[in-house]
Amino acid sequence: MRDTILFDINETVLSLAPLKPKFAAYFGSADYTDTWFSMLLHSSTVAIATGVKSDFATLAKIALQSLASKKQIPLSEFQKTDLLSAFSNLSAHPDIKPALLLLRDNGYRTIALSNSSSQLITTQIKNAGLTEYFDEIISVEETESFKPCADVYHYAASKVNRSIEDLRLVATHDWDTHGAMTAGMRAAYINRNGAIYHPLYKKAEIVAGNMLQLAQEIVKIDNEFEK
């Protein structure tokens, strides 16, 4: 039953743009926003591989401290808090609401799936005005791991009471779509920044440049599948 779609949240649904002015102010360049987020994802992946138990907020703070240290920037506690609190106040990309409405109008359940803690992801979605657009919110925290660990995707399947092969993950991270497909899900990839899709990863069945196009393609493909 192809009626449930999982959505990655950070960058896929929510834009990191609100963080950029703060990184520009404290680090001298908005480009460090992407550097910090990449460091955060790197540390979460190391945690998966080596069994380190932590949460996304803790890793986010460590990544920020590490970046500041490397760049020899003495961040105050206020500045650290200011940067990290902005992470819970990200805005939704403009294509998100119409895409989610289209999917829900076509009978899909829309599920948020994030590496963020349950408290953080709930706050993020509420502050972005998206609470009514998701049927359920799932955090990885109960798994004590992070995406792209296969356990996380299987956990999500059990939470939504669907076979993993009937689920589709939507993400703007190729490591996430690859992880989902490796675990047995299908996946759709939204290419927001023009980056190449990693050539060694499993290829998503649907690729689009924005979320509305992606949603339209999902509806089309699933309607053809049901015929």
SVG drawing of the C-alpha trace seen along z (x, -y; Angstrom):
<svg xmlns="http://www.w3.org/2000/svg" viewBox="-8 -40 51 45">
<polyline fill="none" stroke="black" stroke-width="0.4" points="0.0,0.0 1.8,-3.1 0.1,-5.6 2.8,-6.8 5.7,-9.1 8.5,-10.0 10.2,-13.4 13.7,-14.3 13.4,-17.7 16.6,-19.7 17.4,-21.2 14.8,-19.0 11.8,-20.7 13.3,-23.4 15.8,-25.9 19.1,-26.7 18.9,-30.2 17.9,-31.8 21.3,-30.6 23.4,-32.3 23.2,-35.9 24.3,-34.6 27.2,-32.7 28.1,-35.8 28.1,-37.9 30.0,-35.6 32.3,-33.8 32.7,-36.5 31.0,-34.4 27.6,-32.8 29.4,-30.0 30.3,-28.5 26.7,-27.5 27.2,-24.7 30.6,-23.8 29.0,-23.5 26.1,-21.4 28.5,-19.1 30.6,-18.7 27.4,-17.8 26.4,-15.2 30.0,-13.8 30.0,-13.4 26.5,-11.7 27.8,-9.2 30.9,-8.5 28.6,-7.9 26.7,-5.3 29.8,-3.5 31.5,-3.5 28.5,-3.1 28.8,-6.6 25.5,-7.4 24.5,-11.1 21.8,-13.3 21.7,-15.7 21.6,-18.8 24.7,-17.8 26.5,-17.0 25.4,-20.3 27.0,-22.2 30.2,-20.1 30.4,-20.8 30.0,-24.5 32.7,-24.6 35.0,-22.6 34.5,-25.0 35.1,-28.0 38.2,-26.5 39.6,-25.6 38.9,-29.2 40.3,-30.6 37.0,-32.5 36.2,-32.9 32.5,-32.4 30.8,-33.5 28.1,-31.4 25.5,-33.9 26.7,-33.6 26.7,-29.8 23.2,-29.8 22.1,-32.4 23.3,-30.3 22.0,-27.0 18.6,-28.4 18.2,-29.6 18.3,-25.9 14.9,-25.4 13.5,-28.4 14.1,-27.5 11.6,-28.4 10.0,-26.0 11.1,-26.2 8.3,-27.9 7.5,-24.7 6.8,-22.6 3.2,-23.6 1.8,-23.2 3.6,-19.9 2.3,-18.5 -1.2,-19.7 -1.1,-18.0 0.0,-14.7 -2.5,-14.8 -5.3,-15.7 -4.3,-12.5 -4.6,-10.3 -1.0,-10.2 0.0,-10.2 2.9,-12.6 5.4,-11.7 8.3,-13.8 11.5,-11.7 14.5,-13.5 17.8,-13.0 16.7,-15.8 15.4,-14.9 11.7,-14.5 11.5,-17.8 13.6,-19.7 11.8,-18.4 8.4,-19.1 9.6,-22.6 11.0,-23.1 7.9,-22.0 5.7,-24.1 7.8,-27.2 7.8,-26.7 4.0,-26.5 3.9,-22.9 2.2,-21.1 -1.1,-20.6 0.8,-19.4 2.3,-16.3 0.2,-13.3 3.0,-12.1 6.5,-13.2 9.2,-10.6 12.5,-11.2 15.4,-8.8 16.2,-9.2 14.5,-6.0 16.9,-4.0 19.9,-5.6 21.3,-6.0 20.9,-8.3 20.1,-8.1 21.4,-6.5 21.6,-3.6 19.3,-0.9 17.8,-0.4 16.3,-3.9 14.4,-3.3 13.1,0.0 12.1,-1.7 10.1,-4.3 8.4,-1.5 7.2,0.1 6.0,-3.3 3.8,-3.9 2.7,-0.2 3.8,0.3 6.1,2.7 9.4,1.0 9.2,1.7 5.9,-0.2 7.5,-3.4 9.2,-6.2 11.6,-8.6 12.0,-12.1 15.3,-13.9 17.7,-16.4 20.6,-14.3 21.9,-11.5 23.3,-9.7 19.8,-9.6 18.1,-8.4 20.9,-5.8 20.4,-4.7 16.7,-4.4 17.0,-2.3 19.7,-0.1 17.3,0.6 14.6,1.6 12.6,-1.6 12.0,-3.5 13.2,-7.1 12.8,-10.4 15.5,-13.0 15.1,-16.7 18.2,-18.5 18.0,-21.9 21.5,-23.1 22.6,-21.5 25.1,-19.2 25.9,-15.9 24.3,-12.8 27.0,-10.5 27.8,-8.1 28.4,-5.2 25.1,-5.5 21.8,-3.8 19.9,-6.1 16.5,-7.4 13.6,-6.5 12.4,-10.1 14.5,-13.2 13.3,-16.8 14.5,-20.3 11.7,-21.3 9.3,-19.7 6.1,-20.4 7.5,-18.8 8.6,-15.8 5.1,-15.4 3.5,-15.5 5.8,-12.8 5.1,-10.6 1.4,-10.8 1.8,-10.1 4.1,-7.1 2.0,-5.6 -1.2,-6.0 0.4,-4.1 1.6,-1.4 -2.0,-0.9 -3.4,-0.4"/>
</svg>
